[in-house]
Amino acid sequence: MEHSLLVWLLPTLALVVGVVAGFLIARLAPNAAPSSTQRQLDEIQERFDNYQHEVVTHFNSTAILVKKLTQSYQEVQDHLAEGANSLALDELTRQRLLASLHSEAPIGPRERLTPPQGAEPPLDYAPKAPNSPGMLDEQYGLKRK
């Protein structure tokens, strides 16, 4: 009987010790895992916030540069208009210069080029004279005696 009790007691005791050890490990391990997961989540959130800040900064600086470009374009237009007013020799020239500054290029249908009449496309073979053998003839290129 002692022997049969020992056979059941040792595995049962090992099972109880294993359950207690597993419970303690499971209790302690999730505390470590969420902290590393939380740290990773915080790091990703910080990177995302930095990215959003960079995007906003980029578009703000782009808007400022486009505004400067528009102002520079307007200054060039004003300079050209002043030059046309002061340097044009007569009123007609002045009006034409000012009109060309302020008019937009017409956006309309473009004139299509037409091929010349009577032009033949290039041949992809050598033309032959009448009553002479063609290139595929057996006698082509041979001298007759």
C-alpha positions as CSV (number, residue, x, y, z in Angstrom):
1,M,0.0,0.0,0.0
2,E,2.8,2.3,0.8
3,H,4.2,1.8,-2.6
4,S,0.9,2.6,-4.4
5,L,0.5,5.7,-2.2
6,L,4.0,6.9,-3.2
7,V,3.2,6.3,-6.9
8,W,0.2,8.6,-6.7
9,L,1.7,11.1,-4.2
10,L,4.8,12.1,-6.2
11,P,3.0,12.9,-9.5
12,T,0.2,14.8,-7.5
13,L,2.8,16.8,-5.6
14,A,4.7,17.6,-8.8
15,L,1.4,18.7,-10.4
16,V,0.6,21.0,-7.5
17,V,4.1,22.5,-7.5
18,G,3.9,23.0,-11.3
19,V,0.5,24.7,-11.0
20,V,1.8,27.0,-8.3
21,A,5.0,27.8,-10.3
22,G,2.9,28.4,-13.4
23,F,0.5,30.6,-11.6
24,L,3.4,32.7,-10.1
25,I,5.2,33.0,-13.5
26,A,1.9,33.9,-15.2
27,R,1.2,36.5,-12.6
28,L,4.6,38.1,-12.9
29,A,5.1,37.7,-16.7
30,P,2.1,39.8,-17.9
31,N,3.4,42.8,-15.8
32,A,6.7,42.7,-17.8
33,A,5.1,42.1,-21.2
34,P,2.6,45.0,-21.1
35,S,5.3,47.4,-20.0
36,S,7.4,46.6,-23.0
37,T,4.3,46.6,-25.2
38,Q,3.3,49.9,-23.7
39,R,6.8,51.3,-24.3
40,Q,6.6,50.2,-27.9
41,L,3.2,51.8,-28.2
42,D,4.4,55.0,-26.7
43,E,7.4,55.0,-29.0
44,I,5.2,54.5,-32.1
45,Q,2.8,57.2,-30.9
46,E,5.8,59.6,-30.5
47,R,7.1,58.8,-34.0
48,F,3.6,59.4,-35.4
49,D,3.3,62.7,-33.6
50,N,6.7,63.7,-35.0
51,Y,5.6,62.7,-38.5
52,Q,2.4,64.7,-38.3
53,H,4.4,67.7,-37.0
54,E,6.8,67.4,-40.0
55,V,4.0,67.2,-42.4
56,V,2.3,70.3,-41.0
57,T,5.7,72.2,-41.1
58,H,6.4,71.1,-44.6
59,F,3.0,72.3,-45.9
60,N,3.3,75.6,-44.0
61,S,6.7,76.3,-45.5
62,T,5.4,75.3,-48.9
63,A,2.6,77.8,-48.6
64,I,5.0,80.5,-47.6
65,L,7.3,79.8,-50.6
66,V,4.3,79.8,-53.0
67,K,3.2,83.1,-51.6
68,K,6.7,84.5,-52.1
69,L,6.8,83.1,-55.6
70,T,3.4,84.8,-56.4
71,Q,4.7,88.1,-55.0
72,S,7.9,87.8,-57.1
73,Y,5.9,87.1,-60.2
74,Q,3.7,90.1,-59.5
75,E,6.9,92.3,-59.0
76,V,8.3,91.1,-62.3
77,Q,5.0,91.9,-64.1
78,D,4.9,95.4,-62.5
79,H,8.6,96.0,-63.5
80,L,7.9,94.9,-67.1
81,A,4.8,97.2,-67.2
82,E,6.8,100.1,-65.9
83,G,9.5,99.4,-68.5
84,A,6.9,99.2,-71.3
85,N,5.4,102.6,-70.1
86,S,8.7,104.4,-69.9
87,L,10.7,102.8,-72.7
88,A,8.2,102.4,-75.5
89,L,8.7,104.9,-78.3
90,D,5.1,105.4,-79.3
91,E,1.6,104.8,-77.9
92,L,0.9,101.8,-80.3
93,T,4.1,100.0,-79.2
94,R,3.3,100.7,-75.5
95,Q,-0.3,99.4,-75.9
96,R,1.0,96.2,-77.6
97,L,3.6,95.6,-74.9
98,L,1.1,96.1,-72.1
99,A,-1.5,93.9,-73.9
100,S,1.1,91.1,-74.3
101,L,1.9,91.3,-70.6
102,H,-1.6,91.0,-69.4
103,S,-3.1,88.6,-71.9
104,E,-3.0,84.9,-71.4
105,A,-1.8,82.5,-74.1
106,P,-4.9,81.3,-75.9
107,I,-5.8,77.8,-75.0
108,G,-7.7,76.5,-78.0
109,P,-7.5,73.8,-80.6
110,R,-4.0,73.7,-82.1
111,E,-3.5,73.6,-85.8
112,R,-2.8,70.1,-87.0
113,L,-0.1,69.5,-89.5
114,T,-1.1,67.8,-92.8
115,P,1.1,65.6,-94.8
116,P,2.2,66.9,-98.2
117,Q,0.0,65.9,-101.1
118,G,1.3,63.3,-103.5
119,A,4.1,62.1,-101.2
120,E,4.7,58.3,-101.3
121,P,5.7,56.5,-98.2
122,P,9.3,55.0,-98.2
123,L,9.6,51.6,-99.8
124,D,10.8,48.6,-97.7
125,Y,12.2,46.9,-100.9
126,A,14.5,47.9,-103.7
127,P,12.5,49.0,-106.8
128,K,13.3,47.3,-110.1
129,A,13.4,48.5,-113.6
130,P,10.8,47.2,-116.0
131,N,11.8,43.9,-117.8
132,S,14.6,43.3,-115.4
133,P,14.8,40.4,-112.8
134,G,13.7,41.2,-109.3
135,M,15.8,40.4,-106.2
136,L,14.1,37.1,-105.7
137,D,14.8,35.9,-109.2
138,E,17.5,33.2,-109.6
139,Q,19.3,35.2,-112.2
140,Y,19.4,38.4,-110.1
141,G,22.9,39.8,-109.7
142,L,24.6,37.3,-112.0
143,K,26.5,38.4,-115.0
144,R,25.5,36.9,-118.3
145,K,28.2,35.7,-120.8
